[in-house]
Amino acid sequence: MRLTVFGPTGGTGRSAIAQALTVGDKVTVLARNPAALTEFGDRITVVAGDVLDPSAAARAVEGAEVVVSALGIGMHRHATTVYSQGTANVIAAMRADGARRLLVVSTSSLEVPPARQFAEWLIARHLLHRILAKPYADMALMERHVRESDLDWTLVRAARLTSGSLTGNYRTATDRKLRGCWSISRPDVAHYCLNHAADADTVGHTVEIAY
């Protein structure tokens, strides 16, 4: 398939590139710093630019069959528009180009679990949502943009991301909270996105993923 990856220099995006190349996919990425992707050589097409620039997003999406967005700012607490405006630019670019399939990586802790899952509820409500209130607000707006789009979208809400290896062995829950949603490796999040790129059953749904 012809794949475009946003957020290619992060752990999830980089893993998506590596895994896609192993099965012969044609990969295009948008990167502010193309030098950070020299490990892939000429096996990928690198569009230099910022996702906050609509024209750069449009160049990266051109000809894509599937778009995976793994945009992120790490654990920074500051206000941002990378998630919301970046994703809005991706959506606009896909509409203009005629691309349909979009998988967007989000976080499972964006939605606070029920209080009966006490440990998870406590951490999400009284720690993460206080510390990361500003980026979470932007991620919530990102999810709203995705849901309101007319694309074939899937929101992939990942548990705490780790630098672990690819296992291909994880749990998922569709349109509901996943109990015991503690962690997942970035390669396994990428694995899920790529392996469900053609899965019509996940279109228009939110999927939580964890070990």
PyMOL commands that place a pseudoatom at each C-alpha (Angstrom):
pseudoatom trace, name=CA, resn=MET, resi=1, chain=A, elem=C, hetatm=0, pos=[0.000, 0.000, 0.000]
pseudoatom trace, name=CA, resn=ARG, resi=2, chain=A, elem=C, hetatm=0, pos=[0.962, 3.634, -0.337]
pseudoatom trace, name=CA, resn=LEU, resi=3, chain=A, elem=C, hetatm=0, pos=[1.351, 4.853, 3.226]
pseudoatom trace, name=CA, resn=THR, resi=4, chain=A, elem=C, hetatm=0, pos=[1.923, 8.338, 4.649]
pseudoatom trace, name=CA, resn=VAL, resi=5, chain=A, elem=C, hetatm=0, pos=[3.150, 8.664, 8.229]
pseudoatom trace, name=CA, resn=PHE, resi=6, chain=A, elem=C, hetatm=0, pos=[2.905, 11.833, 10.295]
pseudoatom trace, name=CA, resn=GLY, resi=7, chain=A, elem=C, hetatm=0, pos=[5.103, 11.979, 13.385]
pseudoatom trace, name=CA, resn=PRO, resi=8, chain=A, elem=C, hetatm=0, pos=[7.763, 9.761, 11.772]
pseudoatom trace, name=CA, resn=THR, resi=9, chain=A, elem=C, hetatm=0, pos=[10.629, 10.625, 14.109]
pseudoatom trace, name=CA, resn=GLY, resi=10, chain=A, elem=C, hetatm=0, pos=[8.793, 9.473, 17.230]
pseudoatom trace, name=CA, resn=GLY, resi=11, chain=A, elem=C, hetatm=0, pos=[8.892, 5.895, 18.413]
pseudoatom trace, name=CA, resn=THR, resi=12, chain=A, elem=C, hetatm=0, pos=[5.496, 4.897, 17.029]
pseudoatom trace, name=CA, resn=GLY, resi=13, chain=A, elem=C, hetatm=0, pos=[5.966, 6.593, 13.672]
pseudoatom trace, name=CA, resn=ARG, resi=14, chain=A, elem=C, hetatm=0, pos=[9.467, 5.201, 13.229]
pseudoatom trace, name=CA, resn=SER, resi=15, chain=A, elem=C, hetatm=0, pos=[8.203, 1.718, 14.034]
pseudoatom trace, name=CA, resn=ALA, resi=16, chain=A, elem=C, hetatm=0, pos=[5.383, 2.096, 11.523]
pseudoatom trace, name=CA, resn=ILE, resi=17, chain=A, elem=C, hetatm=0, pos=[7.903, 2.987, 8.830]
pseudoatom trace, name=CA, resn=ALA, resi=18, chain=A, elem=C, hetatm=0, pos=[10.162, 0.025, 9.604]
pseudoatom trace, name=CA, resn=GLN, resi=19, chain=A, elem=C, hetatm=0, pos=[7.309, -2.462, 9.699]
pseudoatom trace, name=CA, resn=ALA, resi=20, chain=A, elem=C, hetatm=0, pos=[5.720, -1.120, 6.515]
pseudoatom trace, name=CA, resn=LEU, resi=21, chain=A, elem=C, hetatm=0, pos=[8.984, -1.421, 4.635]
pseudoatom trace, name=CA, resn=THR, resi=22, chain=A, elem=C, hetatm=0, pos=[9.345, -5.080, 5.587]
pseudoatom trace, name=CA, resn=VAL, resi=23, chain=A, elem=C, hetatm=0, pos=[6.157, -5.918, 3.674]
pseudoatom trace, name=CA, resn=GLY, resi=24, chain=A, elem=C, hetatm=0, pos=[7.006, -3.775, 0.670]
pseudoatom trace, name=CA, resn=ASP, resi=25, chain=A, elem=C, hetatm=0, pos=[4.782, -0.780, 1.322]
pseudoatom trace, name=CA, resn=LYS, resi=26, chain=A, elem=C, hetatm=0, pos=[5.644, 2.537, -0.288]
pseudoatom trace, name=CA, resn=VAL, resi=27, chain=A, elem=C, hetatm=0, pos=[6.169, 5.026, 2.540]
pseudoatom trace, name=CA, resn=THR, resi=28, chain=A, elem=C, hetatm=0, pos=[6.061, 8.815, 2.523]
pseudoatom trace, name=CA, resn=VAL, resi=29, chain=A, elem=C, hetatm=0, pos=[6.633, 10.889, 5.652]
pseudoatom trace, name=CA, resn=LEU, resi=30, chain=A, elem=C, hetatm=0, pos=[6.497, 14.526, 6.686]
pseudoatom trace, name=CA, resn=ALA, resi=31, chain=A, elem=C, hetatm=0, pos=[9.417, 15.576, 8.874]
pseudoatom trace, name=CA, resn=ARG, resi=32, chain=A, elem=C, hetatm=0, pos=[10.695, 18.893, 10.143]
pseudoatom trace, name=CA, resn=ASN, resi=33, chain=A, elem=C, hetatm=0, pos=[14.152, 17.338, 10.368]
pseudoatom trace, name=CA, resn=PRO, resi=34, chain=A, elem=C, hetatm=0, pos=[14.677, 14.863, 7.522]
pseudoatom trace, name=CA, resn=ALA, resi=35, chain=A, elem=C, hetatm=0, pos=[18.199, 14.142, 8.790]
pseudoatom trace, name=CA, resn=ALA, resi=36, chain=A, elem=C, hetatm=0, pos=[16.622, 12.282, 11.714]
pseudoatom trace, name=CA, resn=LEU, resi=37, chain=A, elem=C, hetatm=0, pos=[15.437, 9.598, 9.280]
pseudoatom trace, name=CA, resn=THR, resi=38, chain=A, elem=C, hetatm=0, pos=[18.655, 8.816, 7.435]
pseudoatom trace, name=CA, resn=GLU, resi=39, chain=A, elem=C, hetatm=0, pos=[18.528, 5.226, 8.724]
pseudoatom trace, name=CA, resn=PHE, resi=40, chain=A, elem=C, hetatm=0, pos=[15.873, 4.503, 6.099]
pseudoatom trace, name=CA, resn=GLY, resi=41, chain=A, elem=C, hetatm=0, pos=[17.943, 5.912, 3.245]
pseudoatom trace, name=CA, resn=ASP, resi=42, chain=A, elem=C, hetatm=0, pos=[16.154, 6.145, -0.074]
pseudoatom trace, name=CA, resn=ARG, resi=43, chain=A, elem=C, hetatm=0, pos=[13.617, 3.481, 0.876]
pseudoatom trace, name=CA, resn=ILE, resi=44, chain=A, elem=C, hetatm=0, pos=[11.172, 6.209, 1.941]
pseudoatom trace, name=CA, resn=THR, resi=45, chain=A, elem=C, hetatm=0, pos=[10.097, 9.543, 0.506]
pseudoatom trace, name=CA, resn=VAL, resi=46, chain=A, elem=C, hetatm=0, pos=[10.689, 12.358, 2.962]
pseudoatom trace, name=CA, resn=VAL, resi=47, chain=A, elem=C, hetatm=0, pos=[8.760, 15.596, 2.586]
pseudoatom trace, name=CA, resn=ALA, resi=48, chain=A, elem=C, hetatm=0, pos=[10.471, 18.342, 4.556]
pseudoatom trace, name=CA, resn=GLY, resi=49, chain=A, elem=C, hetatm=0, pos=[8.022, 20.482, 6.492]
pseudoatom trace, name=CA, resn=ASP, resi=50, chain=A, elem=C, hetatm=0, pos=[5.769, 20.978, 9.473]
pseudoatom trace, name=CA, resn=VAL, resi=51, chain=A, elem=C, hetatm=0, pos=[2.307, 19.469, 9.912]
pseudoatom trace, name=CA, resn=LEU, resi=52, chain=A, elem=C, hetatm=0, pos=[1.128, 22.912, 11.066]
pseudoatom trace, name=CA, resn=ASP, resi=53, chain=A, elem=C, hetatm=0, pos=[1.746, 24.075, 7.492]
pseudoatom trace, name=CA, resn=PRO, resi=54, chain=A, elem=C, hetatm=0, pos=[-1.263, 23.006, 5.387]
pseudoatom trace, name=CA, resn=SER, resi=55, chain=A, elem=C, hetatm=0, pos=[0.758, 22.962, 2.175]
pseudoatom trace, name=CA, resn=ALA, resi=56, chain=A, elem=C, hetatm=0, pos=[3.343, 20.620, 3.707]
pseudoatom trace, name=CA, resn=ALA, resi=57, chain=A, elem=C, hetatm=0, pos=[0.611, 18.255, 4.879]
pseudoatom trace, name=CA, resn=ALA, resi=58, chain=A, elem=C, hetatm=0, pos=[-0.863, 18.310, 1.380]
pseudoatom trace, name=CA, resn=ARG, resi=59, chain=A, elem=C, hetatm=0, pos=[2.471, 17.386, -0.224]
pseudoatom trace, name=CA, resn=ALA, resi=60, chain=A, elem=C, hetatm=0, pos=[2.902, 14.465, 2.148]
pseudoatom trace, name=CA, resn=VAL, resi=61, chain=A, elem=C, hetatm=0, pos=[-0.601, 13.069, 1.594]
pseudoatom trace, name=CA, resn=GLU, resi=62, chain=A, elem=C, hetatm=0, pos=[-0.478, 13.204, -2.189]
pseudoatom trace, name=CA, resn=GLY, resi=63, chain=A, elem=C, hetatm=0, pos=[-1.158, 9.736, -3.607]
pseudoatom trace, name=CA, resn=ALA, resi=64, chain=A, elem=C, hetatm=0, pos=[-1.586, 8.055, -0.213]
pseudoatom trace, name=CA, resn=GLU, resi=65, chain=A, elem=C, hetatm=0, pos=[-3.978, 5.139, 0.266]
pseudoatom trace, name=CA, resn=VAL, resi=66, chain=A, elem=C, hetatm=0, pos=[-3.564, 5.042, 4.049]
pseudoatom trace, name=CA, resn=VAL, resi=67, chain=A, elem=C, hetatm=0, pos=[-2.492, 7.754, 6.486]
pseudoatom trace, name=CA, resn=VAL, resi=68, chain=A, elem=C, hetatm=0, pos=[-1.197, 7.008, 9.970]
pseudoatom trace, name=CA, resn=SER, resi=69, chain=A, elem=C, hetatm=0, pos=[-0.887, 9.973, 12.324]
pseudoatom trace, name=CA, resn=ALA, resi=70, chain=A, elem=C, hetatm=0, pos=[1.380, 9.473, 15.311]
pseudoatom trace, name=CA, resn=LEU, resi=71, chain=A, elem=C, hetatm=0, pos=[1.832, 13.140, 16.151]
pseudoatom trace, name=CA, resn=GLY, resi=72, chain=A, elem=C, hetatm=0, pos=[3.113, 13.879, 19.619]
pseudoatom trace, name=CA, resn=ILE, resi=73, chain=A, elem=C, hetatm=0, pos=[4.915, 16.268, 21.940]
pseudoatom trace, name=CA, resn=GLY, resi=74, chain=A, elem=C, hetatm=0, pos=[6.058, 13.702, 24.492]
pseudoatom trace, name=CA, resn=MET, resi=75, chain=A, elem=C, hetatm=0, pos=[5.211, 14.364, 28.126]
pseudoatom trace, name=CA, resn=HIS, resi=76, chain=A, elem=C, hetatm=0, pos=[5.463, 18.140, 27.844]
pseudoatom trace, name=CA, resn=ARG, resi=77, chain=A, elem=C, hetatm=0, pos=[2.848, 20.044, 29.848]
pseudoatom trace, name=CA, resn=HIS, resi=78, chain=A, elem=C, hetatm=0, pos=[2.634, 23.180, 27.746]
pseudoatom trace, name=CA, resn=ALA, resi=79, chain=A, elem=C, hetatm=0, pos=[-0.261, 24.233, 25.539]
pseudoatom trace, name=CA, resn=THR, resi=80, chain=A, elem=C, hetatm=0, pos=[-0.022, 23.047, 21.962]
pseudoatom trace, name=CA, resn=THR, resi=81, chain=A, elem=C, hetatm=0, pos=[-1.941, 22.906, 18.704]
pseudoatom trace, name=CA, resn=VAL, resi=82, chain=A, elem=C, hetatm=0, pos=[0.120, 20.114, 17.170]
pseudoatom trace, name=CA, resn=TYR, resi=83, chain=A, elem=C, hetatm=0, pos=[-2.576, 17.527, 17.763]
pseudoatom trace, name=CA, resn=SER, resi=84, chain=A, elem=C, hetatm=0, pos=[-5.656, 19.537, 16.814]
pseudoatom trace, name=CA, resn=GLN, resi=85, chain=A, elem=C, hetatm=0, pos=[-4.410, 21.860, 14.091]
pseudoatom trace, name=CA, resn=GLY, resi=86, chain=A, elem=C, hetatm=0, pos=[-1.925, 19.329, 12.751]
pseudoatom trace, name=CA, resn=THR, resi=87, chain=A, elem=C, hetatm=0, pos=[-4.649, 16.711, 12.414]
pseudoatom trace, name=CA, resn=ALA, resi=88, chain=A, elem=C, hetatm=0, pos=[-7.072, 19.251, 10.937]
pseudoatom trace, name=CA, resn=ASN, resi=89, chain=A, elem=C, hetatm=0, pos=[-4.467, 19.963, 8.261]
pseudoatom trace, name=CA, resn=VAL, resi=90, chain=A, elem=C, hetatm=0, pos=[-4.049, 16.245, 7.582]
pseudoatom trace, name=CA, resn=ILE, resi=91, chain=A, elem=C, hetatm=0, pos=[-7.812, 15.794, 7.254]
pseudoatom trace, name=CA, resn=ALA, resi=92, chain=A, elem=C, hetatm=0, pos=[-8.094, 18.747, 4.862]
pseudoatom trace, name=CA, resn=ALA, resi=93, chain=A, elem=C, hetatm=0, pos=[-5.210, 17.407, 2.788]
pseudoatom trace, name=CA, resn=MET, resi=94, chain=A, elem=C, hetatm=0, pos=[-6.800, 13.962, 2.584]
pseudoatom trace, name=CA, resn=ARG, resi=95, chain=A, elem=C, hetatm=0, pos=[-10.136, 15.407, 1.487]
pseudoatom trace, name=CA, resn=ALA, resi=96, chain=A, elem=C, hetatm=0, pos=[-8.439, 17.432, -1.231]
pseudoatom trace, name=CA, resn=ASP, resi=97, chain=A, elem=C, hetatm=0, pos=[-6.439, 14.462, -2.494]
pseudoatom trace, name=CA, resn=GLY, resi=98, chain=A, elem=C, hetatm=0, pos=[-9.236, 11.918, -2.238]
pseudoatom trace, name=CA, resn=ALA, resi=99, chain=A, elem=C, hetatm=0, pos=[-7.497, 9.765, 0.390]
pseudoatom trace, name=CA, resn=ARG, resi=100, chain=A, elem=C, hetatm=0, pos=[-9.923, 7.990, 2.722]
pseudoatom trace, name=CA, resn=ARG, resi=101, chain=A, elem=C, hetatm=0, pos=[-8.260, 5.784, 5.349]
pseudoatom trace, name=CA, resn=LEU, resi=102, chain=A, elem=C, hetatm=0, pos=[-6.948, 7.536, 8.463]
pseudoatom trace, name=CA, resn=LEU, resi=103, chain=A, elem=C, hetatm=0, pos=[-5.656, 5.975, 11.674]
pseudoatom trace, name=CA, resn=VAL, resi=104, chain=A, elem=C, hetatm=0, pos=[-4.841, 8.419, 14.455]
pseudoatom trace, name=CA, resn=VAL, resi=105, chain=A, elem=C, hetatm=0, pos=[-2.899, 7.521, 17.603]
pseudoatom trace, name=CA, resn=SER, resi=106, chain=A, elem=C, hetatm=0, pos=[-4.318, 9.045, 20.782]
pseudoatom trace, name=CA, resn=THR, resi=107, chain=A, elem=C, hetatm=0, pos=[-4.101, 8.066, 24.445]
pseudoatom trace, name=CA, resn=SER, resi=108, chain=A, elem=C, hetatm=0, pos=[-6.320, 5.802, 26.545]
pseudoatom trace, name=CA, resn=SER, resi=109, chain=A, elem=C, hetatm=0, pos=[-6.033, 8.138, 29.540]
pseudoatom trace, name=CA, resn=LEU, resi=110, chain=A, elem=C, hetatm=0, pos=[-7.814, 10.908, 27.674]
pseudoatom trace, name=CA, resn=GLU, resi=111, chain=A, elem=C, hetatm=0, pos=[-11.054, 9.333, 28.884]
pseudoatom trace, name=CA, resn=VAL, resi=112, chain=A, elem=C, hetatm=0, pos=[-11.064, 8.784, 32.641]
pseudoatom trace, name=CA, resn=PRO, resi=113, chain=A, elem=C, hetatm=0, pos=[-12.016, 5.186, 33.516]
pseudoatom trace, name=CA, resn=PRO, resi=114, chain=A, elem=C, hetatm=0, pos=[-14.905, 4.508, 35.894]
pseudoatom trace, name=CA, resn=ALA, resi=115, chain=A, elem=C, hetatm=0, pos=[-14.207, 4.883, 39.613]
pseudoatom trace, name=CA, resn=ARG, resi=116, chain=A, elem=C, hetatm=0, pos=[-14.638, 1.134, 40.149]
pseudoatom trace, name=CA, resn=GLN, resi=117, chain=A, elem=C, hetatm=0, pos=[-11.301, 0.743, 38.368]
pseudoatom trace, name=CA, resn=PHE, resi=118, chain=A, elem=C, hetatm=0, pos=[-9.856, 2.644, 41.280]
pseudoatom trace, name=CA, resn=ALA, resi=119, chain=A, elem=C, hetatm=0, pos=[-6.125, 2.640, 40.536]
pseudoatom trace, name=CA, resn=GLU, resi=120, chain=A, elem=C, hetatm=0, pos=[-6.597, 3.593, 36.890]
pseudoatom trace, name=CA, resn=TRP, resi=121, chain=A, elem=C, hetatm=0, pos=[-9.224, 6.204, 37.801]
pseudoatom trace, name=CA, resn=LEU, resi=122, chain=A, elem=C, hetatm=0, pos=[-6.989, 7.730, 40.458]
pseudoatom trace, name=CA, resn=ILE, resi=123, chain=A, elem=C, hetatm=0, pos=[-3.967, 8.042, 38.173]
pseudoatom trace, name=CA, resn=ALA, resi=124, chain=A, elem=C, hetatm=0, pos=[-5.932, 9.408, 35.225]
pseudoatom trace, name=CA, resn=ARG, resi=125, chain=A, elem=C, hetatm=0, pos=[-8.134, 11.861, 37.097]
pseudoatom trace, name=CA, resn=HIS, resi=126, chain=A, elem=C, hetatm=0, pos=[-5.844, 13.140, 39.831]
pseudoatom trace, name=CA, resn=LEU, resi=127, chain=A, elem=C, hetatm=0, pos=[-2.444, 12.871, 38.170]
pseudoatom trace, name=CA, resn=LEU, resi=128, chain=A, elem=C, hetatm=0, pos=[-2.444, 12.791, 34.376]
pseudoatom trace, name=CA, resn=HIS, resi=129, chain=A, elem=C, hetatm=0, pos=[-5.380, 15.132, 33.791]
pseudoatom trace, name=CA, resn=ARG, resi=130, chain=A, elem=C, hetatm=0, pos=[-3.878, 17.676, 36.161]
pseudoatom trace, name=CA, resn=ILE, resi=131, chain=A, elem=C, hetatm=0, pos=[-0.311, 17.510, 34.909]
pseudoatom trace, name=CA, resn=LEU, resi=132, chain=A, elem=C, hetatm=0, pos=[-1.175, 17.217, 31.219]
pseudoatom trace, name=CA, resn=ALA, resi=133, chain=A, elem=C, hetatm=0, pos=[-4.355, 19.305, 31.147]
pseudoatom trace, name=CA, resn=LYS, resi=134, chain=A, elem=C, hetatm=0, pos=[-3.240, 21.528, 28.273]
pseudoatom trace, name=CA, resn=PRO, resi=135, chain=A, elem=C, hetatm=0, pos=[-2.002, 18.862, 25.837]
pseudoatom trace, name=CA, resn=TYR, resi=136, chain=A, elem=C, hetatm=0, pos=[-4.970, 16.649, 26.748]
pseudoatom trace, name=CA, resn=ALA, resi=137, chain=A, elem=C, hetatm=0, pos=[-7.319, 19.497, 25.827]
pseudoatom trace, name=CA, resn=ASP, resi=138, chain=A, elem=C, hetatm=0, pos=[-5.670, 19.680, 22.423]
pseudoatom trace, name=CA, resn=MET, resi=139, chain=A, elem=C, hetatm=0, pos=[-5.853, 15.908, 22.005]
pseudoatom trace, name=CA, resn=ALA, resi=140, chain=A, elem=C, hetatm=0, pos=[-9.559, 16.006, 22.802]
pseudoatom trace, name=CA, resn=LEU, resi=141, chain=A, elem=C, hetatm=0, pos=[-10.021, 18.610, 20.080]
pseudoatom trace, name=CA, resn=MET, resi=142, chain=A, elem=C, hetatm=0, pos=[-7.983, 16.402, 17.734]
pseudoatom trace, name=CA, resn=GLU, resi=143, chain=A, elem=C, hetatm=0, pos=[-10.331, 13.495, 18.383]
pseudoatom trace, name=CA, resn=ARG, resi=144, chain=A, elem=C, hetatm=0, pos=[-13.314, 15.763, 17.748]
pseudoatom trace, name=CA, resn=HIS, resi=145, chain=A, elem=C, hetatm=0, pos=[-11.887, 16.787, 14.371]
pseudoatom trace, name=CA, resn=VAL, resi=146, chain=A, elem=C, hetatm=0, pos=[-11.371, 13.132, 13.456]
pseudoatom trace, name=CA, resn=ARG, resi=147, chain=A, elem=C, hetatm=0, pos=[-14.866, 12.066, 14.495]
pseudoatom trace, name=CA, resn=GLU, resi=148, chain=A, elem=C, hetatm=0, pos=[-16.480, 14.950, 12.635]
pseudoatom trace, name=CA, resn=SER, resi=149, chain=A, elem=C, hetatm=0, pos=[-14.578, 14.218, 9.438]
pseudoatom trace, name=CA, resn=ASP, resi=150, chain=A, elem=C, hetatm=0, pos=[-16.127, 12.259, 6.593]
pseudoatom trace, name=CA, resn=LEU, resi=151, chain=A, elem=C, hetatm=0, pos=[-13.060, 10.017, 6.326]
pseudoatom trace, name=CA, resn=ASP, resi=152, chain=A, elem=C, hetatm=0, pos=[-12.723, 6.303, 7.074]
pseudoatom trace, name=CA, resn=TRP, resi=153, chain=A, elem=C, hetatm=0, pos=[-11.135, 6.958, 10.448]
pseudoatom trace, name=CA, resn=THR, resi=154, chain=A, elem=C, hetatm=0, pos=[-10.055, 4.926, 13.445]
pseudoatom trace, name=CA, resn=LEU, resi=155, chain=A, elem=C, hetatm=0, pos=[-8.860, 6.457, 16.705]
pseudoatom trace, name=CA, resn=VAL, resi=156, chain=A, elem=C, hetatm=0, pos=[-6.262, 4.225, 18.353]
pseudoatom trace, name=CA, resn=ARG, resi=157, chain=A, elem=C, hetatm=0, pos=[-6.116, 5.084, 22.050]
pseudoatom trace, name=CA, resn=ALA, resi=158, chain=A, elem=C, hetatm=0, pos=[-2.888, 3.616, 23.353]
pseudoatom trace, name=CA, resn=ALA, resi=159, chain=A, elem=C, hetatm=0, pos=[-1.975, 2.932, 26.970]
pseudoatom trace, name=CA, resn=ARG, resi=160, chain=A, elem=C, hetatm=0, pos=[1.274, 4.352, 28.370]
pseudoatom trace, name=CA, resn=LEU, resi=161, chain=A, elem=C, hetatm=0, pos=[3.791, 4.029, 25.560]
pseudoatom trace, name=CA, resn=THR, resi=162, chain=A, elem=C, hetatm=0, pos=[7.029, 2.145, 26.184]
pseudoatom trace, name=CA, resn=SER, resi=163, chain=A, elem=C, hetatm=0, pos=[10.181, 1.488, 24.206]
pseudoatom trace, name=CA, resn=GLY, resi=164, chain=A, elem=C, hetatm=0, pos=[9.571, -2.269, 24.379]
pseudoatom trace, name=CA, resn=SER, resi=165, chain=A, elem=C, hetatm=0, pos=[9.829, -4.605, 21.430]
pseudoatom trace, name=CA, resn=LEU, resi=166, chain=A, elem=C, hetatm=0, pos=[7.273, -5.757, 18.883]
pseudoatom trace, name=CA, resn=THR, resi=167, chain=A, elem=C, hetatm=0, pos=[5.246, -8.685, 20.228]
pseudoatom trace, name=CA, resn=GLY, resi=168, chain=A, elem=C, hetatm=0, pos=[2.047, -8.654, 18.179]
pseudoatom trace, name=CA, resn=ASN, resi=169, chain=A, elem=C, hetatm=0, pos=[0.331, -9.819, 21.368]
pseudoatom trace, name=CA, resn=TYR, resi=170, chain=A, elem=C, hetatm=0, pos=[-1.964, -7.245, 22.966]
pseudoatom trace, name=CA, resn=ARG, resi=171, chain=A, elem=C, hetatm=0, pos=[-5.572, -6.629, 23.997]
pseudoatom trace, name=CA, resn=THR, resi=172, chain=A, elem=C, hetatm=0, pos=[-8.042, -4.198, 22.456]
pseudoatom trace, name=CA, resn=ALA, resi=173, chain=A, elem=C, hetatm=0, pos=[-11.475, -2.831, 23.271]
pseudoatom trace, name=CA, resn=THR, resi=174, chain=A, elem=C, hetatm=0, pos=[-13.709, -1.074, 20.756]
pseudoatom trace, name=CA, resn=ASP, resi=175, chain=A, elem=C, hetatm=0, pos=[-15.730, 1.963, 21.847]
pseudoatom trace, name=CA, resn=ARG, resi=176, chain=A, elem=C, hetatm=0, pos=[-15.274, 1.146, 25.529]
pseudoatom trace, name=CA, resn=LYS, resi=177, chain=A, elem=C, hetatm=0, pos=[-12.662, 1.345, 28.259]
pseudoatom trace, name=CA, resn=LEU, resi=178, chain=A, elem=C, hetatm=0, pos=[-10.130, -1.482, 28.410]
pseudoatom trace, name=CA, resn=ARG, resi=179, chain=A, elem=C, hetatm=0, pos=[-9.651, -2.713, 31.958]
pseudoatom trace, name=CA, resn=GLY, resi=180, chain=A, elem=C, hetatm=0, pos=[-6.040, -2.917, 33.105]
pseudoatom trace, name=CA, resn=CYS, resi=181, chain=A, elem=C, hetatm=0, pos=[-4.943, -0.481, 30.407]
pseudoatom trace, name=CA, resn=TRP, resi=182, chain=A, elem=C, hetatm=0, pos=[-1.433, 0.164, 31.705]
pseudoatom trace, name=CA, resn=SER, resi=183, chain=A, elem=C, hetatm=0, pos=[1.134, 0.012, 28.926]
pseudoatom trace, name=CA, resn=ILE, resi=184, chain=A, elem=C, hetatm=0, pos=[1.898, -0.891, 25.331]
pseudoatom trace, name=CA, resn=SER, resi=185, chain=A, elem=C, hetatm=0, pos=[5.084, -0.674, 23.264]
pseudoatom trace, name=CA, resn=ARG, resi=186, chain=A, elem=C, hetatm=0, pos=[5.304, 1.792, 20.423]
pseudoatom trace, name=CA, resn=PRO, resi=187, chain=A, elem=C, hetatm=0, pos=[6.127, -0.981, 17.924]
pseudoatom trace, name=CA, resn=ASP, resi=188, chain=A, elem=C, hetatm=0, pos=[2.950, -2.821, 18.919]
pseudoatom trace, name=CA, resn=VAL, resi=189, chain=A, elem=C, hetatm=0, pos=[0.840, 0.318, 18.445]
pseudoatom trace, name=CA, resn=ALA, resi=190, chain=A, elem=C, hetatm=0, pos=[2.348, 0.674, 14.980]
pseudoatom trace, name=CA, resn=HIS, resi=191, chain=A, elem=C, hetatm=0, pos=[1.671, -3.019, 14.358]
pseudoatom trace, name=CA, resn=TYR, resi=192, chain=A, elem=C, hetatm=0, pos=[-1.997, -2.561, 15.201]
pseudoatom trace, name=CA, resn=CYS, resi=193, chain=A, elem=C, hetatm=0, pos=[-2.358, 0.454, 12.899]
pseudoatom trace, name=CA, resn=LEU, resi=194, chain=A, elem=C, hetatm=0, pos=[-0.731, -1.245, 9.928]
pseudoatom trace, name=CA, resn=ASN, resi=195, chain=A, elem=C, hetatm=0, pos=[-2.540, -4.543, 10.398]
pseudoatom trace, name=CA, resn=HIS, resi=196, chain=A, elem=C, hetatm=0, pos=[-5.918, -2.806, 10.601]
pseudoatom trace, name=CA, resn=ALA, resi=197, chain=A, elem=C, hetatm=0, pos=[-5.380, -0.357, 7.768]
pseudoatom trace, name=CA, resn=ALA, resi=198, chain=A, elem=C, hetatm=0, pos=[-7.751, -2.379, 5.580]
pseudoatom trace, name=CA, resn=ASP, resi=199, chain=A, elem=C, hetatm=0, pos=[-10.083, -3.445, 8.393]
pseudoatom trace, name=CA, resn=ALA, resi=200, chain=A, elem=C, hetatm=0, pos=[-13.509, -2.004, 7.650]
pseudoatom trace, name=CA, resn=ASP, resi=201, chain=A, elem=C, hetatm=0, pos=[-14.798, -3.171, 11.035]
pseudoatom trace, name=CA, resn=THR, resi=202, chain=A, elem=C, hetatm=0, pos=[-12.693, -0.524, 12.798]
pseudoatom trace, name=CA, resn=VAL, resi=203, chain=A, elem=C, hetatm=0, pos=[-13.815, 2.380, 10.619]
pseudoatom trace, name=CA, resn=GLY, resi=204, chain=A, elem=C, hetatm=0, pos=[-15.651, 5.003, 12.633]
pseudoatom trace, name=CA, resn=HIS, resi=205, chain=A, elem=C, hetatm=0, pos=[-14.600, 3.485, 15.950]
pseudoatom trace, name=CA, resn=THR, resi=206, chain=A, elem=C, hetatm=0, pos=[-12.287, 4.211, 18.862]
pseudoatom trace, name=CA, resn=VAL, resi=207, chain=A, elem=C, hetatm=0, pos=[-10.029, 1.342, 19.886]
pseudoatom trace, name=CA, resn=GLU, resi=208, chain=A, elem=C, hetatm=0, pos=[-8.090, 1.128, 23.149]
pseudoatom trace, name=CA, resn=ILE, resi=209, chain=A, elem=C, hetatm=0, pos=[-4.938, -0.996, 23.083]
pseudoatom trace, name=CA, resn=ALA, resi=210, chain=A, elem=C, hetatm=0, pos=[-2.738, -2.350, 25.884]
pseudoatom trace, name=CA, resn=TYR, resi=211, chain=A, elem=C, hetatm=0, pos=[-1.063, -5.529, 27.118]
for i in range(1, 211): cmd.bond("trace and resi %d" % i, "trace and resi %d" % (i + 1))
show_as sticks, trace
zoom trace
